[in-house]
Amino acid sequence: MLTAGNVSDVKDAPALLERAGRMRYLLGDKGYDADRLRRALREAGTTPVIPARRNRKRAIRFDKDRYRGRHLIENAFCRLKDFRRVATRYDKLAANFLSGVALATAIAFWL
């Protein structure tokens, strides 16, 4: 179950990953560098592509070539947030919000 309020994404990640289904790789930034998350991903058969935080005592290897592609995902979200309705989440119902995201995606990436 997802928590409400101002909570770190890494705490809600297991619930979101469970809903996402099977995947080969998970790209994440340093904010997702947690041993518990890495262990859960590996148990599910997913390879974490997450760089280690600077204060980690033991270095963790990750696929730097695959991680470079993460900026494409970030750019897509940035482009969607150009649409005010998506960025500010005017819609109260999830179905209406998803419809707005779908329209913004069609306009932003198709036109």
HUDAKA-V502877 format. One record per residue. RES is the residue in three letters. SS is DSSP state (@ for helix, = for strand, . for the rest). OMEGA is omega in radians with two decimals (* if undefined). D_CENTER is the distance of its C-alpha to the mean C-alpha in Angstrom with 1 decimal. Layout:
res->RES ss->SS omega->OMEGA d_center->D_CENTER
res->RES ss->SS omega->OMEGA d_center->D_CENTER
This chain:
res->MET ss->. omega->3.13 d_center->17.0
res->LEU ss->. omega->3.12 d_center->14.6
res->THR ss->. omega->-3.14 d_center->16.2
res->ALA ss->. omega->3.09 d_center->17.3
res->GLY ss->. omega->-3.09 d_center->17.8
res->ASN ss->. omega->-3.08 d_center->16.5
res->VAL ss->. omega->3.10 d_center->14.7
res->SER ss->. omega->3.14 d_center->12.4
res->ASP ss->@ omega->-3.08 d_center->8.8
res->VAL ss->@ omega->3.09 d_center->9.9
res->LYS ss->@ omega->3.13 d_center->12.7
res->ASP ss->@ omega->-3.06 d_center->10.9
res->ALA ss->@ omega->-3.13 d_center->8.6
res->PRO ss->@ omega->3.13 d_center->11.6
res->ALA ss->@ omega->3.13 d_center->12.4
res->LEU ss->@ omega->3.14 d_center->9.2
res->LEU ss->@ omega->3.11 d_center->9.5
res->GLU ss->@ omega->-3.14 d_center->13.1
res->ARG ss->@ omega->-3.08 d_center->12.7
res->ALA ss->@ omega->-3.12 d_center->10.7
res->GLY ss->. omega->-3.05 d_center->13.7
res->ARG ss->. omega->3.08 d_center->14.7
res->MET ss->. omega->-3.14 d_center->12.9
res->ARG ss->. omega->-3.08 d_center->14.5
res->TYR ss->= omega->3.00 d_center->11.8
res->LEU ss->= omega->3.10 d_center->8.4
res->LEU ss->= omega->3.12 d_center->7.6
res->GLY ss->= omega->3.11 d_center->6.6
res->ASP ss->. omega->-3.06 d_center->8.8
res->LYS ss->@ omega->3.10 d_center->11.8
res->GLY ss->@ omega->3.13 d_center->10.6
res->TYR ss->@ omega->3.13 d_center->9.3
res->ASP ss->. omega->3.11 d_center->12.8
res->ALA ss->. omega->-3.12 d_center->14.5
res->ASP ss->@ omega->-3.12 d_center->17.2
res->ARG ss->@ omega->3.13 d_center->16.6
res->LEU ss->@ omega->3.12 d_center->13.0
res->ARG ss->@ omega->3.14 d_center->14.3
res->ARG ss->@ omega->3.14 d_center->17.3
res->ALA ss->@ omega->3.12 d_center->15.6
res->LEU ss->@ omega->-3.14 d_center->13.7
res->ARG ss->@ omega->3.10 d_center->17.0
res->GLU ss->@ omega->3.12 d_center->18.9
res->ALA ss->. omega->3.14 d_center->16.9
res->GLY ss->. omega->-3.13 d_center->17.7
res->THR ss->. omega->3.08 d_center->14.3
res->THR ss->= omega->3.11 d_center->14.5
res->PRO ss->= omega->3.05 d_center->12.1
res->VAL ss->= omega->-3.05 d_center->11.9
res->ILE ss->= omega->3.10 d_center->11.4
res->PRO ss->. omega->-3.14 d_center->14.3
res->ALA ss->. omega->3.03 d_center->16.5
res->ARG ss->. omega->-3.09 d_center->17.2
res->ARG ss->. omega->-3.06 d_center->20.5
res->ASN ss->. omega->3.12 d_center->22.3
res->ARG ss->. omega->-3.09 d_center->21.7
res->LYS ss->. omega->-3.12 d_center->25.2
res->ARG ss->. omega->-3.12 d_center->24.5
res->ALA ss->. omega->3.12 d_center->22.7
res->ILE ss->. omega->3.13 d_center->20.0
res->ARG ss->. omega->3.07 d_center->20.0
res->PHE ss->. omega->-3.09 d_center->17.0
res->ASP ss->. omega->-3.08 d_center->17.2
res->LYS ss->@ omega->3.12 d_center->17.5
res->ASP ss->@ omega->3.12 d_center->18.2
res->ARG ss->@ omega->-3.12 d_center->15.1
res->TYR ss->@ omega->3.14 d_center->13.0
res->ARG ss->. omega->3.13 d_center->14.9
res->GLY ss->. omega->-3.11 d_center->13.3
res->ARG ss->@ omega->-3.12 d_center->9.9
res->HIS ss->@ omega->3.10 d_center->11.8
res->LEU ss->@ omega->3.10 d_center->12.2
res->ILE ss->@ omega->3.12 d_center->8.7
res->GLU ss->@ omega->3.12 d_center->9.2
res->ASN ss->@ omega->3.13 d_center->12.6
res->ALA ss->@ omega->3.11 d_center->11.9
res->PHE ss->@ omega->3.12 d_center->10.1
res->CYS ss->@ omega->3.14 d_center->13.1
res->ARG ss->@ omega->3.10 d_center->15.5
res->LEU ss->@ omega->-3.13 d_center->14.5
res->LYS ss->. omega->3.00 d_center->15.1
res->ASP ss->. omega->3.10 d_center->18.5
res->PHE ss->. omega->-3.01 d_center->19.4
res->ARG ss->@ omega->-3.13 d_center->20.6
res->ARG ss->@ omega->3.13 d_center->20.3
res->VAL ss->@ omega->-3.07 d_center->16.6
res->ALA ss->@ omega->-3.07 d_center->16.1
res->THR ss->@ omega->3.12 d_center->18.4
res->ARG ss->. omega->3.10 d_center->17.8
res->TYR ss->. omega->-3.05 d_center->21.5
res->ASP ss->. omega->3.12 d_center->21.4
res->LYS ss->. omega->-3.13 d_center->21.8
res->LEU ss->. omega->-3.12 d_center->21.3
res->ALA ss->@ omega->-3.14 d_center->18.0
res->ALA ss->@ omega->3.12 d_center->19.9
res->ASN ss->@ omega->3.12 d_center->21.2
res->PHE ss->@ omega->3.12 d_center->17.9
res->LEU ss->@ omega->3.08 d_center->16.4
res->SER ss->@ omega->3.09 d_center->19.7
res->GLY ss->@ omega->3.10 d_center->19.3
res->VAL ss->@ omega->3.13 d_center->15.9
res->ALA ss->@ omega->3.10 d_center->17.6
res->LEU ss->@ omega->3.13 d_center->20.6
res->ALA ss->@ omega->3.12 d_center->18.7
res->THR ss->@ omega->3.12 d_center->17.0
res->ALA ss->@ omega->-3.13 d_center->20.4
res->ILE ss->@ omega->-3.05 d_center->22.1
res->ALA ss->@ omega->-3.00 d_center->19.8
res->PHE ss->@ omega->3.13 d_center->19.4
res->TRP ss->@ omega->-3.09 d_center->22.6
res->LEU ss->. omega->* d_center->25.1
